[in-house]
């Protein structure tokens, strides 16, 4: 009887694991895109996201700047078009896009504007050439591990080669988590990483500040943060993400 019970529990556990690990979302076409535009032209990349599961999925989008050239203004459209300060969609007052089983949507657009404007934001006074690499994570609201990723390499103007610090960011851990007044991040950065910045955003994708990052750890004061879920990215001095993760503030 004990053996039978153990078998049933193992079977159920395997079923739950398979359900949680199954991928529901897929980029239709190439998930690694390179686009080249002329000097001074805003780059626009469209992507189609499909629900390949048998259940409806509420889809969120998270933008990550893998390697961003200074002066490039990066933003995206999903539920609506957001400015560069927004990393996550939907915002707290928006409903997520829900894809029925087998349904796809082509509303997503990723942009980079290389233009520099005057203090009034009207007249173009310069344009920035260079290469920026942006990653977009489309994930299931009910299971953040259920995701598909679009990576776009933007060649803006007369550039000839891609130069990336650390294309694959690693996971970091936060202790304590949940936190009250302070949490400490630990991460494994590339050997040549010495210092950088930890950028923090809330569940709505709004920036909540930044702190210095050491070679393998960083301290984040959380006493001023409301209870909730926060995402963070450890970046190099050139703005490249080397580690990322989430922590919770609970009181």
QUIUR-V821986 format. One record per helix or strand of 3 or more residues. SS is the DSSP state (A for helix, B for strand). FROM is the first residue (numbers start at 0). LEN is the number of residues. If there is no record, write none. Layout:
ss/from/len
SS/FROM/LEN
SS/FROM/LEN
//
This chain:
ss/from/len
A/1/20
B/24/4
B/31/6
B/42/9
B/56/11
B/72/5
B/96/3
B/103/10
B/114/3
B/123/4
B/129/11
B/142/14
B/169/6
B/181/6
B/195/7
B/206/7
B/216/5
B/227/9
B/240/9
//
